[in-house]
Amino acid sequence: MRGADEFEKALKKIQMKFPEEVIKKLDQKATELEKNIAEDFENQGIVKTGKLKDSFNHNIPEKKANGYETKVDSKVPYAHLIEEGHELVLYSPKKKDGGKAHHLGRVKGYFPIENAIDKLNEDYLDDIEEWVYNLLDREINW
């Protein structure tokens, strides 16, 4: 079979480079997720100061037991309240009602992170397939 030796050599090269390539791709996808989150904040009109919108960052992708992993997170302490919604509670320490909490209602969640993940997942499989073919194309002279 013509080309089988070249194909096998290319696969071995890809296998050696694969961890580095996966880390690059994972870093790229995490950056894309951060951009999607910021866009969803803008689209829903949640942005006031931009502190929350710009607070999402990811750590350096690394190899774990079952594969590679990175984490996109926000250091803003109220990020989960915007994502999931929250209860409005007024605490009044007046003697007449015993200092009880009064539930004023619920603020809806906007789900910008969930929406950004959904947007990323729409074309994820096609993107990964194209990425693998490009890895092969770089190593194999068709």
trRosetta pair geometry for C-beta under 8 A, 3 or more apart (Angstrom, degrees):
i j d omega theta_ij theta_ji phi_ij phi_ji
1 4 4.5 73 90 -36 107 124
3 6 5.2 -58 -157 44 60 113
3 7 5.7 64 145 -27 83 104
4 7 5.6 -55 -146 37 31 114
4 8 6.3 32 155 -20 65 105
5 8 5.8 -54 -149 35 30 111
5 9 6.4 30 153 -17 64 106
6 9 5.7 -54 -148 38 32 112
6 10 6.2 33 153 -21 65 106
6 140 6.3 105 138 -135 105 82
6 141 7.1 -80 -177 42 143 82
7 10 5.7 -53 -147 35 30 112
7 11 6.4 32 153 -20 64 104
7 140 6.3 22 -103 -111 62 127
8 11 5.7 -52 -149 34 31 112
8 12 6.6 32 152 -19 63 104
9 12 5.7 -55 -152 34 33 112
9 13 6.5 33 151 -18 65 104
9 139 8.0 -161 110 165 76 109
10 13 5.7 -53 -150 36 34 112
10 14 6.3 34 152 -19 66 106
10 136 6.6 73 145 -148 131 64
10 139 3.7 133 -150 128 96 114
10 140 4.5 -11 -91 -66 168 83
11 14 5.6 -53 -145 38 33 112
11 15 6.2 39 152 -26 65 104
11 139 7.9 156 -46 111 29 148
12 15 5.5 -49 -147 31 32 116
12 16 6.8 30 154 -17 62 102
13 16 6.0 -57 -155 35 32 108
13 17 6.3 14 154 -4 67 113
13 139 5.1 172 78 -135 130 134
14 17 5.9 -66 -142 50 31 101
14 18 5.9 59 153 -61 67 93
14 21 7.9 -31 -160 9 74 154
14 135 5.4 90 -131 155 119 114
14 136 7.0 -13 -75 -85 151 56
14 139 5.7 -107 -53 -11 95 161
15 18 5.6 -25 -144 -10 27 123
17 20 5.6 -66 -170 48 63 110
17 21 5.5 60 137 -25 90 112
17 135 7.8 -178 92 -152 121 110
18 21 5.5 -62 -141 41 32 111
18 22 6.0 34 162 -23 70 105
18 135 8.0 53 -100 -161 74 152
19 22 5.8 -53 -144 34 29 111
19 23 6.5 28 157 -18 63 105
19 63 6.7 -27 -145 -68 114 126
19 68 7.8 156 -145 -77 69 126
20 23 5.8 -56 -151 35 31 111
20 24 6.5 32 151 -19 65 105
21 24 5.6 -52 -150 35 33 113
21 25 6.3 30 154 -17 66 107
21 135 6.3 63 -169 -105 162 125
22 25 5.7 -56 -146 39 31 109
22 26 6.0 31 155 -19 66 109
22 61 7.6 -143 124 138 77 143
22 68 5.1 163 139 -12 123 160
23 26 5.8 -53 -141 39 29 111
23 27 6.3 32 156 -20 62 107
23 60 7.9 12 -166 172 112 80
23 61 4.6 177 -142 86 72 120
23 62 7.7 38 -115 -84 110 28
23 68 6.5 -140 -81 -152 63 143
24 27 5.8 -58 -151 36 27 112
24 28 6.4 29 151 -20 63 107
25 28 5.5 -53 -150 35 33 115
25 29 6.4 31 153 -17 66 105
25 128 7.8 87 175 -114 144 76
25 131 5.9 68 -115 -162 137 155
26 29 5.7 -52 -145 37 32 110
26 30 6.3 34 154 -19 65 105
26 61 4.0 102 97 -105 130 156
26 68 5.5 -127 -51 128 157 127
26 69 7.8 -154 -165 -135 149 4
26 70 5.3 145 153 -5 113 124
27 30 5.8 -53 -146 36 30 111
27 31 6.4 32 153 -18 63 106
27 58 7.5 173 -135 97 59 134
27 60 7.4 -11 -95 -143 111 54
27 61 5.4 -115 -57 -5 78 118
27 70 6.9 137 -86 -68 53 163
28 31 5.8 -56 -151 36 30 111
28 32 6.4 31 150 -20 64 107
29 32 5.4 -52 -147 37 34 115
29 33 6.4 39 151 -23 65 102
29 120 6.9 94 -168 -165 92 126
29 124 7.9 56 -133 -126 128 96
30 33 5.5 -48 -149 32 33 114
30 34 6.7 38 150 -20 63 100
30 58 3.8 5 166 -40 134 176
30 61 7.1 -170 -14 -59 139 102
30 70 4.9 -64 -69 107 145 142
30 72 5.5 -180 -155 -66 91 104
31 34 5.6 -49 -152 32 34 114
31 35 6.6 35 149 -18 64 104
31 58 7.2 -106 -61 24 53 130
32 35 5.6 -54 -151 36 34 113
32 36 6.3 36 150 -20 66 105
32 120 6.3 126 115 -114 110 107
33 36 5.5 -52 -146 36 33 113
33 37 6.4 37 153 -22 65 102
33 56 8.0 -115 118 150 85 135
33 58 7.6 84 64 -57 116 132
33 72 5.3 -113 103 -53 131 166
33 116 5.8 99 -162 144 68 117
33 117 6.9 25 -137 -88 111 61
33 120 5.4 -10 -91 -68 83 151
34 37 5.8 -52 -150 32 31 113
34 38 6.6 29 153 -16 64 105
34 56 4.8 180 -131 109 86 110
34 57 6.9 36 -109 -99 139 30
34 58 6.6 -118 -49 -20 120 102
34 72 6.1 -156 -67 -142 83 125
35 38 5.8 -55 -150 37 32 111
35 39 6.3 33 152 -19 65 107
36 39 5.6 -53 -146 37 32 113
36 40 6.3 32 155 -21 65 105
36 115 7.8 -156 155 111 103 76
36 116 3.6 134 116 -148 107 95
36 117 8.0 156 104 -44 141 29
36 119 5.1 -176 -152 76 135 132
36 120 5.9 -128 -1 -52 166 94
37 40 5.8 -56 -149 35 30 110
37 41 6.6 35 151 -21 63 102
37 53 7.6 172 125 -151 86 61
37 56 5.1 32 83 15 151 169
37 72 7.6 173 -23 155 145 137
37 112 5.6 87 -155 140 71 105
37 113 5.8 9 -115 -99 112 60
37 116 4.3 -39 -70 -55 62 165
38 41 5.7 -51 -153 31 33 114
38 42 6.6 32 150 -16 64 105
38 53 4.9 85 -131 178 76 94
38 54 6.9 51 -109 -80 119 51
38 56 7.1 -142 -52 39 85 122
39 42 5.6 -56 -152 38 34 112
39 43 6.1 33 153 -20 69 108
39 116 7.6 129 54 -103 91 100
40 43 5.5 -50 -138 38 34 112
40 44 6.2 21 164 -9 66 110
40 112 4.0 154 108 -148 121 88
40 115 4.8 142 -131 88 147 126
40 116 5.3 -115 -9 -59 138 91
40 119 7.8 -164 -63 -6 117 141
41 44 6.4 -68 -146 44 23 99
41 46 4.7 -90 -155 61 73 112
41 47 5.2 88 145 -55 104 93
41 52 7.0 176 -129 102 147 99
41 53 4.2 -160 90 -105 161 102
41 112 5.2 30 -64 -131 68 158
42 45 7.7 28 177 -71 31 33
42 46 8.0 -72 -51 40 18 78
42 47 5.8 4 -93 -10 56 135
42 53 7.1 75 -48 -134 77 145
44 110 5.4 116 151 -166 160 123
44 112 6.5 -122 15 -83 141 101
46 52 7.5 -75 131 84 112 134
46 53 7.6 148 90 -69 100 102
46 82 6.3 89 -166 -162 139 128
46 110 5.6 78 -78 -176 136 176
46 112 6.7 -96 19 -51 155 136
47 50 5.6 29 -161 -82 110 62
47 52 7.7 -154 -112 60 63 96
47 53 5.2 -1 -103 -37 106 141
49 52 7.8 95 64 5 88 78
50 53 5.0 -62 -151 47 57 116
50 54 5.4 38 156 -10 87 113
51 54 6.6 -71 -146 46 20 96
51 55 6.2 35 154 -46 60 112
51 76 6.4 125 132 -98 96 133
52 55 5.5 -51 -145 13 30 123
52 74 6.9 25 -157 -162 69 145
52 76 5.0 -115 -109 68 73 173
52 78 7.3 -69 -96 79 125 91
52 79 6.1 160 -148 -97 104 81
52 82 6.6 80 178 0 156 160
53 56 7.8 -57 173 4 30 101
55 74 4.4 65 113 -149 110 94
55 75 5.8 -129 -174 43 110 74
55 76 4.5 53 132 -22 177 110
55 79 6.9 -132 87 -77 135 126
56 72 5.9 24 -178 175 103 99
56 73 7.1 175 -142 90 66 20
56 74 5.0 -42 -85 -77 65 88
57 72 7.2 -171 101 -146 22 64
57 73 6.9 -30 66 63 65 67
57 74 7.8 118 17 -98 68 43
57 75 7.8 3 27 -15 110 100
58 61 7.9 10 146 -54 120 74
58 70 5.1 40 177 158 119 117
58 71 6.3 166 -146 83 75 39
58 72 4.5 -38 -84 -90 95 68
58 73 7.4 117 -102 13 46 69
59 62 7.8 -36 122 -6 109 105
59 70 5.8 -168 68 -154 73 78
59 71 5.4 23 20 48 108 87
59 73 7.8 21 -23 17 93 111
60 70 7.1 -118 124 -116 17 105
61 68 5.6 30 174 172 110 109
61 69 6.8 168 -149 84 73 28
61 70 4.1 -58 -90 -59 74 112
62 68 6.9 180 94 -150 24 73
62 69 6.5 -28 64 61 69 76
62 70 7.4 120 12 -80 64 68
63 67 7.5 -120 -147 146 65 25
63 68 5.6 -45 -100 -97 54 72
63 69 8.0 101 -140 18 13 78
64 67 6.2 3 59 65 90 48
64 68 6.8 143 16 -117 81 18
64 69 4.7 20 -11 5 129 123
74 79 4.1 121 81 -74 142 163
76 79 4.8 109 78 -46 96 98
78 81 4.7 -42 -172 30 78 123
78 82 6.6 77 135 -20 85 94
79 82 6.1 -58 -158 35 37 107
79 83 6.3 32 150 -18 69 111
80 83 5.4 -55 -143 40 37 114
80 84 5.8 -4 172 14 73 114
81 84 7.0 -68 -126 54 20 82
81 85 7.3 -25 -174 159 53 8
81 86 4.4 -20 -145 -31 92 136
81 107 7.6 33 171 80 94 130
82 109 7.4 98 149 -146 32 65
82 110 5.6 -28 170 31 79 115
82 112 7.1 -8 130 11 110 113
83 109 5.9 -2 132 -159 34 109
83 110 6.9 -75 -110 58 26 74
83 111 6.1 69 -163 -101 62 37
83 112 6.6 -95 -102 37 74 75
83 113 5.4 -8 -120 16 123 114
83 114 7.2 120 -163 -12 98 95
84 109 4.6 -59 178 -104 15 136
84 111 7.7 74 -83 -79 38 71
85 106 6.2 40 162 168 119 98
85 107 5.4 -172 -155 96 77 65
85 108 5.0 -63 -105 -175 125 22
85 109 3.4 -87 -28 -46 88 77
85 110 7.9 138 -64 -11 75 54
86 106 7.3 -171 100 -154 28 69
86 107 5.4 3 56 51 70 106
87 103 6.4 -48 -178 -139 113 99
87 105 7.8 -177 -154 104 59 30
87 106 5.5 -39 -104 -104 56 76
87 107 7.8 -155 -78 16 9 78
88 103 7.3 108 81 -166 62 55
88 104 4.1 -61 107 67 111 106
88 105 5.2 11 41 61 117 68
88 106 6.9 -159 6 -89 83 21
88 107 6.1 94 -45 -29 100 96
89 101 4.9 -5 -175 -176 115 116
89 102 6.9 146 -161 72 60 44
89 103 5.8 -31 -104 -102 76 56
89 104 6.8 -174 -93 9 21 88
90 101 7.1 149 76 -161 40 63
90 102 4.6 -20 64 61 94 101
90 104 5.7 70 -12 -39 103 119
91 99 7.4 22 -179 179 86 73
91 100 7.9 -128 -137 128 66 27
91 101 4.9 -33 -94 -103 79 78
91 102 7.6 178 -83 18 29 72
92 97 6.9 53 82 56 110 124
92 99 6.9 -139 100 -133 51 47
92 100 7.7 1 55 63 78 51
92 102 6.7 14 7 -3 105 116
93 99 4.4 13 -135 -123 54 104
94 97 5.9 53 79 29 99 87
94 99 6.7 170 47 -79 37 58
95 98 7.4 29 -167 -79 37 30
95 99 7.4 1 -90 -40 33 86
97 100 5.3 -92 139 27 101 102
111 114 4.2 -42 -173 44 101 118
111 115 5.5 107 122 -26 90 93
112 115 5.7 -56 -144 39 31 112
112 116 6.2 33 156 -22 66 106
113 116 5.7 -53 -147 35 31 111
113 117 6.4 31 153 -19 64 104
114 117 5.8 -53 -148 35 31 111
114 118 6.4 34 152 -20 64 105
115 118 5.6 -53 -149 35 32 114
115 119 6.4 33 152 -20 64 104
116 119 5.6 -52 -149 35 33 112
116 120 6.4 34 152 -19 65 105
117 120 5.6 -54 -148 37 33 112
117 121 6.2 30 154 -19 66 109
118 121 5.8 -59 -146 38 29 110
118 122 6.9 50 152 -44 61 91
119 122 5.9 -33 -160 -1 34 118
120 124 6.2 53 144 -69 70 107
121 124 5.0 -35 -137 -10 41 128
123 126 5.0 -56 -168 49 76 114
123 127 5.4 83 131 -30 88 104
124 127 5.7 -62 -148 38 26 112
124 128 6.3 22 159 -16 66 107
125 128 5.9 -54 -144 38 30 108
125 129 6.3 32 156 -20 64 107
126 129 5.7 -55 -147 36 30 113
126 130 6.3 31 154 -18 64 107
127 130 5.8 -55 -149 37 29 111
127 131 6.3 34 151 -23 64 107
128 131 5.4 -51 -147 34 33 117
128 132 6.5 34 154 -19 65 102
129 132 5.9 -52 -150 34 31 109
129 133 6.6 29 152 -15 63 106
130 133 5.7 -56 -149 39 32 111
130 134 6.3 34 152 -21 66 106
131 134 5.7 -55 -149 36 29 112
131 135 6.6 35 150 -22 63 101
132 135 5.6 -48 -152 30 34 115
132 136 6.7 32 150 -15 64 103
133 136 5.6 -54 -152 38 35 111
133 137 6.1 38 150 -23 68 107
134 137 5.4 -50 -140 36 34 115
134 138 6.5 39 158 -24 64 101
135 138 6.1 -54 -154 29 28 110
135 139 6.9 5 157 -2 61 112
136 139 6.2 -76 -154 45 31 99
136 140 5.6 -8 168 10 75 119
137 140 6.5 -67 -120 52 23 87
137 142 7.5 -33 -131 -22 73 115
